[in-house]
Amino acid sequence: MSWRRTAAPAAGAVCALVLAAAAVVFGRADVAVIAVALFAAVVLGSRSRRPDRAVHAALTQEVGNPGETTRTGVVVAVTADDDVDLVLLRMTALGFETQSVAVVPPSNVSVDIPLAHSGEQELISIELRGVAGDAASISDALGRASLRTVVEPTAIQAPFLPLPARLRGLAGGHQSSRPGDGGEFRDIHPFAPGDRLRRIDWKATARLGRRPGDLFVRRTNATSDADVAIVFDDADDVGEAVVEWTLGDPTLSGTTSLDVARDAAWSLASAYLAAGDAVSFQVLSRARGAVPRGSGGRHLERLKAAIAQTSPHPRLLSRARTPLVAPGALIVLLSGFLDGDAVRLAALWRAAGHRVLAIDTLPRLNSRGLNRKQLVALRIVLGLREERLHELRAVGVDVLAWDSDPVELHATLRALAAPRRARAIDCTPASRPGRSSPD
């Protein structure tokens, strides 16, 4: 740890000389004594330089109440060698707000930090400087120390889950349109090779049999699993306070689009895994943080950690990687749709036959504090965004705004989870024979 001399000794020497001159001019012995004492203090303080003095700080996050999720405490424990008089702390909370304090070692400094957002974040970072020899010497700033934490997203109940067009397997948590075991009654069918003897319906056989040997079985619908691919668009992170978009103060921005996306991703992932489905997670701008398809309790913890650690990562040159998804999987695309990359990928997935559920993660905006030019710019941005959402609906993508009233959100999920009925064939004279109306 390197130390350097401050301007305090020079200033003290100058003050001592001024006092000595004043004592000679005015004949004041008491002033001369003060001048000599001050000069002696300057000399002694300048000679007490030691390059091996050390200053240390330890950061510890306080354990608060189990239900407290809006604030946390951090304790900065400052220690130093005996001849260090003062320690200067420069603390930056959440990467934005900076404060400087001076403490006498050893000391503990408690800092209360609001947790305004979910995800991985830097709670506090500090820089240390030691002061010794009655401010005659000061150390260079130590390396920056920081404390990071991960705030878990909040899950809401999702009793209704949209399903892909095709399910997999003959056992699972969802009723399929294929015959199998575990589902509701399907029909009465003639006995065929492979049917189990315990499924023979003797009453139906007595009623429908026309010749000896006719047997009829009672068939049910199979219960199958769904493949769900959650794709997270991490390009933008904008808050509900539009005036703070350019400043980036996390304490004033309110709920951000990535907060909404994390809550939505965790809510849907936990709900699908609880139903026994296979869920994968991918981030649109980078391969890091992807979780392959899986199910079960351990997979749930892996998904929770990956979702909580997502952070904004702007894409360069408007290019986004195309995540690989399982054939026939339901793709849940979480995005604010402030650019066209997510729309392009959704259209490609729809063309490949996937069902795509687009989760609109833009929070409900607050335009207070904007001037006239900023309001015009906001209208243009939102207008382009509405065009992208209209384009999604036009190619058959289901759009759901997550940051909405809970009753409305559950009603929309219930409508999306309802089985889709095939449209009736157009039998008007103007239509060609065998031609059906488009889906």
Steps between C-alpha positions, in 0.01 A plus 500: 500500500665826387478824694568859392540827682206740509495879494432512874871515613578784261192691611592442867855624443374814328257566788784451752720752317215753485436462872872535579520819295191638673654418840819691413313803360251531785724369777268218600675213674183286510466518123864395467434194716206402275719544192775277645249232603339504157836474324601210726175318419565546129851362529394199706207423271719514190757262648239234592453364147483119479442329164379177662183639659193297402128570477237228458123481450260205505151510346221291650133493405272509800244224539164673529148373553403202283211691343698819436575528129503876443807600705822348624785606723875492442764529774842641404756394764805733480829406667847654476840511668535686827671810354224558238291787633213504252352296214318668212219290346349567161188278472289450188163328548333315210757645260347845511480684833840595650578626851830575676554459875799510734525252791748430776617138487390253614142580408187338353296701251143382438340585165130451421446423130160476325442192284297651221558226241547128463802335344872514560621841616788669674379613840796716592856575394760682710837670461727550803765759585696514822604823673793503747739738679233757581406522129864531399477194271223327309498167320403431143156351445487128556353265243124529464313255724138412431216283625260342255171321560225331304140601571265220400199580280144468624273226371124535468245224473442383142218242518444510122786418265506529121616181332682432172318357202662161551569323829756227554486167677208292622520603864507847648294777646296619199219331314595417145281436198654154455361185657685369802485465876420749768268748330129551461265274308563504125279240327397133468719324247525144364766292668834519313841339553677688780186582698501386860247240607401703805372773269231276348160656563268197534181702498601670175603161358158351583326797348709550184628149421354354182685170473690269732842631595417869474653693787490874573737696722452824683768746386617813680718790396867479578670739740813647348777748575581828329835640390531866599787725390526829688696757298607813689566824308764687702570786258314776688423578862271802525302608803149627546632856560581606145688809614761271661571299182811706422619531862479137610448566870370164632342664804281730289424296188228289663419155367706426190434279200754241618332489841173414326677248274668323793171475690319369192773250412518364854121482537454306176807279551391392848141441384602285201748300709233442763285350223783261406600672176852545363623861507810660349629855544707706259615860482464665163822704485749245630546131557612543861226428749310248287342203677427191286165325501420309814255447783495425871598676820868551421416636159263745671788637710724530193231695318444727799870583522531564125193724488608698806848565358387648169616854436467747210733431209453736201528334163741642243403562137140386575592133481362234731595134515227252418452263796461132424170356624351151502270407211139588575585691817302793633726805483446766766670818377545768765582841355410867513491500116687828475688363196417261219730207583250324724224544240721350230579195711136451596400503133767238421378275781139532385603410147669188641172391661564601862241663718648828626381686808638855503513647852503881486730600788479877464371640832217751522675825414495827689566801275507766771790744472544470122523811285323539170780353286536202730126433486511502119796261503317270743192493276716405202670219693168363629344531154776289344462254782125465435577426135730218608232355729246523216746315276532227761125452521479495121732196475309311771704581811308527828585828677463540876582812706639374831499828694122527512218446746526149656136419422547602138828307481338178629207543261735537204702195605180301533392601149842406360495166684163401354527238222482649155213378291545448130308737286206360302547421134362764269218326309360798310453459124778749431761281666680228318429138597732373773634852578478612861533845644851596621584471870 
